């Protein structure tokens, strides 16, 4: 059933700090709309280039997304990486203004996106004057999950912090499935993502624990959500943290939600790595080409094979993500 949400307000510009990702890349050249880790560390006060001053890479993703309209700005934290250390270390070294974060959004119920949330909430509350922070989740994110190994054994995944844990850490938890806009309608959090492509099949190896204690196939990760922002004179910038729904399904869903706004960019994990998901790299690249994106920032779980295929097909449209980068969209970007 379609859910009516307020219109998404166009913003003048958008800034995105990559606080956690799998990749470190201090040296590669980037477009003028991207500032790499080194200059951001210097801006934050680094006095000597040494290992203790650098960010760390970790399996997961965390983005700090700031939207500007005139003199008004609002900031959302989208995921917080796999555990406290990576988020805390990187946010501190990059000088991220944690006190400016007004809402937190969890993309889906996997530890590599949720494990750092309690520490992130504590750090935000410690720097914002002691206010609880709206923490957006949905009920499906809290299922106990596992992967079925090739030999038939079940490997449980680490739990997502509970509503009680998130609340104790400073989250004002909003636990609802519906789509919504946040912060003066500058950000859109999706509802359930429609599966329309024939080839994007989620995580075939994923199971969840049923009420009777058995493990039940759970390949589609239906709790996954994306974040979107409408950048004036550009179009939709879509943040998909892991794309278990399939990045083409994600982008088609966003385009269907806002048919009068062109797709401009996508950023995040595209989950095209691993023996299951690598099978649909070619189909994904073909369909992404047809969508006409002007910028694609693959990170986290995209994988090197898919990244290479995307670069071959799209050229400079692709800017691989890395820890510590600052990406800009709108006006100059």
Secondary structure, DSSP 8 states (H G I E B T S, - for coil): ---------EESEEEEEEEE-S---SSS---TTEE-HHHHHHHTT--S--GGGS----SS-EEEEEEEETTEEEEEEE---SSHHHHHHHHHHHT--GGGEEEEE--SS-HHHHTTHHHHHHHHHHHTTS--EEEEE-GGGGS-EEEE-TTS-EEE------HHHHHHTTEEEEE--S-EEETTTTEEE--S-----SS----TTEEEE-TTS-EEE--S-TT---EEEEETTTEEEEEESS-TT-HHHHHHHHHHHTTTS-EEEEEEE----STTGGGGHHHHHHHHHHHT-SEEEEETTS-HHHHHHHHHHHGGGB----TT-EEEESTT-
